[in-house]
Amino acid sequence: MNINIKVYLHSKGTKFLQSGSFPVVNSELKKEPDWTAAVAAYEWIQQIKIKFAASEDFRIDQVIYNEDIDITELVEKVGTLS
C-alpha cells in the first residue's frame, strides 16, 4: 500500500515543501498507521537532507500524511530513536 506524505522543511534560510507517495507494509499500516507513516517520512527526510546538502539551520516544520494527518512530533521521535 502507498501513503502520501508532505514535508515542510527549512534549510539555508528557505522554507520548502516536498511531497510524494511511498510504499509501506500493509499489515504495519493497519497495526500502527501513524507510526508507520512517521518512519517512512523520517527515512525520506534523511534522503532529502543528503540530496540537498542540508545546512546547519535544517529543520522539519511539519509532516503530514494522507492529506490531513499531522505526524510532525512522531517523526521527531523517530529521529531520537535512530
QUIKACOR-V409356 format. One line per field, one symbol per residue. psi: psi as a letter, one per 20 degrees, with the letter a starting at -180 (. if undefined). Layout:
# QUIKACOR-V409356
psi->???
This chain:
# QUIKACOR-V409356
psi->qqqpppporpqkjpqrpqqrpppqpghhhhgmgggghggggghghhgggggjmqrhjpqogqpqqlhjookghhghgghhi.
